[in-house]
Amino acid sequence: MTVPDAVPVVELRGASFAYEDGPEVLSGVDFAVPEGRALALLGRNGGGKTTLLRLLSGGLRCTAGRLRVTGADVAYDRKGLTRLRTTVQLVVQDPDDQLFAASVGQDVSFGPMNLGLPEDEVRTRVREALEALDITALEDRPTHLLSYGQRKRAAIAGAVAMRPRVLILDEPTAGLDPHGQERLLAVLDGLREAGTTVVMATHDVDLALRWADDAAVLVPEGLRTGPVAELLADADLLRAAR
């Protein structure tokens, strides 16, 4: 799935993970995200998709194996995690788990401010992120007054303001009506055209087929990756992922 001789932007090598006092969720997973691609991650509920995304973004640490960014192992110290989080950003499924500030603009500015950027740079990043998500008019709106779709886009804007090379989204279309889904996909297309690599976890095979370049499918036997049309034509694989 990767381009020959190209270094993946972010990569798991031999990654395993188990929650405390629980069974292993992932075992020996190799997963590389090549730059400039749209990748759909599919698998059964409870099968480890969210865990995999959190490992890629540094929210969880492998119990075995390695996380690498642009060819170098990630150090889980302050410097290493800052490097990771300015390269990879995760947007969780429920925007209410991510939004916390009083207004949309304040929420979107939080990440850049934490990087210690100058005030004018923070303002520029906030403006660009709001424009990219088509929510400029909502900058001063209290987050608790937003619709569900608006909250989804505000949460994504907060990640976009960090200017990551890889944007990871956990079930971003869940809970949206068809119009809301199409608006969100148009936004993601715009981000891709601007150079952002996008990884999306989804349960929707049809969505993956029309949106993604590549697919990764988590099944009990491990992770399968490949070009989306080729991989998702495997009926046995899809049955195993349900």
N, C-alpha and C positions, 0 to 999 in steps of 0.2 A: 504493500500500500504506500510505502514511502518512495520518494523519488530517489533513484540510485545515487549514492555518494552524497546525498543531502543530509545534513544534520537535523533531526527533528527539533522543533521548538521546545516541546516538552515530551518526556518519555518515562515510562515505568519499565524497569528491568527486573524480572523475577520477583515481582511484588506480591507479597502475601499480607493479609490483614485479618485479625480476629478482635472482636470487641471483648472487653474484660469479662472473664468467666463464660464466654460464649464460644461456639464453634468457629472455625475459620470461614470467613465470608469469601475471601479471594485467596487463591493459592498459585504462586509461580506465574503471575500474569506479566506478559510482555505487551506493551501498548505504546505506540509512538504516534504523535500528532504532527504530521508534516505541515509546513507553513503554506498558507494560501488555499487550503482546502476547507470544504464544508463536510463535517463528519457527523453522522447520526449514530448514537449509541442506543441499542435496543436490548431488551431482556425482560424476563418475568418479574413481576412485583416481588420485592424482597430478595431479588437475585444478586444484588451487589452493585447496581448501576450508580446509586448515589454515593456509596462508599468509594467506588472507583473515581468518581469526579472529585470527591473531597481529597483523595490521595493526590490526584493530579494538581490540585490547587493549594496543597499544603495544609488544609484544614485537619487532615489526619496524617499520621506518619506510619509508613510501612512497618509491620512487625518483622518482615524480612524483605530483602530486595532494596532497590534504589530508585529514587526519583532524580531525573536529570533535566536540566534546562540548558538549551543550546550546547549540548555536549558535555556539560560539567555537572558533577553530582551536587545536589542541593545541600547546603549546610543549614541546619535548623537553628541557627543563631539569628540575632537581629539583622545583621547584614544580609545573610543568606535568604531569610524570609522576605525582606524588603525587595531583594532582587527578584524573588519568585513572584511576589504579588504585584510587581510592576510589569511582569511578563505575562502572568496568567491570572485571570479573574473569574470567579465562580458566582453565578446568580442562582440562588436556591429557588425551589419550586414555589413556595409561598412568599409573596413579597412582604407580608406582614412580619416575617421572620428576619427581614433585612432592613426595612425602613424603620427609623426610630426618631429622626429629628422633627422639629415642629413644622417645617415647610419643605417643599420639594428642593428648592435651591440649597437650603442648609444641608439636606441629606446628601445631595450630589457633591457638595463641596467637601464632605468629611474626609474622604480618602486623600485627595490632593493636599488638604491642609495638614493631614498627619504625615505627609512626606516632607513637610517643612518648606514647601514651595513659596515663593513670593506671592503676595496678595494678588497682583495683576495676573500672574500665571494661573492662580486658582480660578479667578474670574473667567479667564479665557477658556479654561478646561470645562468649567460649568456651562458656559454659553454654548460651546461646541457640542457637549454631550446632550444638552437639552434640544439643540437643533437636530442632532442626529436621530433622536427619539421622537421628534415632532411634538415636544411638550413645552416649548418655550413659554407659552401662555400660562403654564401651570407653575412657574418658578416660585411665586409667592403663595401658592395654594397650600393650606394645611394638608399634610399627608392623609389624615383621617377622613378628609372630605373627598378624596379621590375615588373614582370607580375602580373596580378590580383591574380592568385593563390598563387604566392610567397608573395604578400602583405597580403593575408588572413593568411598565415602561420606565417608571421612575427608578425602580430597583436596577434595571439594566443601565440606565443613565449613570447611576453611581459607579458601576463597574467601568463603563466606557470612559468616564472622566479620569480613570487611572491610566488610560492609553495603553491597555495591554496588547500584546501581540496575539494572544489567544483568549477568546471569550468563551466560557463554558456555561451552558444553560441547562438546568435540570427541569425537564418537562415545561418549557416556557409557554406552550399553547394550552396547557391544562386549565380548564375553567373558563376559557374564552369562547365566545360564540364564533361562528364562521367568519363574520366580518372582522372581529377582533383578531382572529388568527391570521387573516390575510394582511391586516395592517402591521402586525408584528413581523411577519415574514418579509414584508417589504422593507421594514427597518433593518432586519438582519441582512438582506441583500445589499442595502446601502453600506452597512458596515463592512461587508466582504469586499465590495468594490473599492472601499477606502483602504483595504489592505489588512483587515483583521481576520484572523483564522477563527472559525466558529465551530464549536463542538456542542451538539444538542442531544440530550437524552430524551427519548420519546417512546411511546408505546404504539405510535401510529405508523404502520408500515407504508401506507400510501403517501403520507407526508414525507417520510424518509426518502422514498423513491423519487419524488419530484423536487426535493430540496437539496439533498446531499450529493456530494461527489463520492464519498466513501462511507462504509458502514462498519460498525463493530457490534457484534452480537454476543452477549453473555449467556452462556448455557452452563448447566451443571458441570460439563466436562472442561470448561475453560472459556477463552475468548477467541472468537473467529473474526478476522478483519479482511476487508477487500473492497473492490469497487462495488458501489451500492447495488447496481442492477444485477450484477453477477451473484453477489452474496445473497441478496433477498429473493433470488429465484430458486433457492434451495428450500423446498417445502419441508424437508425433514428438519433442517436447522430452525426454521420458523416455528415448527411444532414444539421443538425442544425449548424454545425461548418463551413459550406462553405459559 
